[in-house]
């Protein structure tokens, strides 16, 4: 399995740190990351059709730029087209831009 770049790992570490500073600890994501690696966890989360609770919580905390979806768009070269499209779709849904 392909490993995440050190920059992506640092982005995810920061995502977790910032959430924790605001009393949110993404325990499900942390467990997935431990089991599947950073890339595997991010791909699994973004490909789920449902908007994840962690995404919602980080958005509520004003940390939308630190979500898994934002990380996928920031580090596009580490993800495939389907992952990027899912991340874009989810961010559009959160902004109310997606068409029905």
C-alpha positions, 0 to 999 in steps of 0.5 A: 500500500502506498504511504502518505507523504510526510507533508500529508501526515503533518497535515493530518496530525495538525487536523487532530491537534486543532480538533483536540484544542477545541474539545473534539477528538476524532477517535474513529478516524484515529483508529482507522488511521492506525488500521489502514494508514493515513491514505487508506483511512482518508480514502475510506472516509471520503468515499462513504456517501454520507457526510461524516460526523467528523467533517460536520464537527470540524466545520462547526468549529470553523476548521473546514480547511482542516478536514479530510476532504480539504486535505485530499484537495490540498494533496491531490497528487496522493489521491485518485480522481474518484477520491478528489471528486468525492472530496469536492462533492462533500465540500460543495454539499457543506456549502450548499452548492450541490445540485439536487 
